[in-house]
Amino acid sequence: MTQQQPDLPRVDVAADTTASLDHDALAEQLDAADPKPRRDEVRALVITRGPGAGSRYRLVDDEVRIGRHPDAHVLLDDVTVSRRHALLTAVDGQVIITDQASLNGTYVAGERVDSHLLADGDEIQIGRFHLVYLEGPSAAPDDAHGG
C-alpha cells in the first residue's frame, strides 16, 4: 500500500531566482536625510611599484574596474593580475575595494581581503603592482601631468 503525498504547490523550475545588486534601486532606498556622496571629492590610485610606477588614475566613476582586461578602468597589464581582478565601488562617499575571485588575491596593508573599506593612504597590492589610494587634497595632482 502506498502513501499518498499531500498536494504541494507547483514550482516553475524555469523561473529566475537569481538576485542581482541594483545600485540605482539601492540609492533610491536611501533615506533623504542621509548625506549624499560628494561628486566633487577627488580620489585617485597611484602606482608606486611595478610596471608604470608613478601612473595616477583619477577615480571619477562610482564603479571602477581594475584588471588586465582591456576594458578595465585601471589597466594593470601583467600576468600576475586577473582580467577582472578587483572592483572599487563608491557608496555614500566611501570607497570599497572588492576582490573579484582573482587568482592571486587583493591585498590592503599586506593583508589579503575579499572586501575592504578604503581610507586615504591605504596601500593596495594587486599582482606585482603596489598602489596607494588617495582621497581629498592628497589625491589632487600636484603637477601638470598628474591625474
Helices and strands as residue ranges (DSSP letters): H 23-29, E 43-49, E 56-58, E 63-67, E 74-75, E 86-91, E 94-99, E 106-108, E 111-113, E 115-117, E 123-126, E 129-135, G 136-139
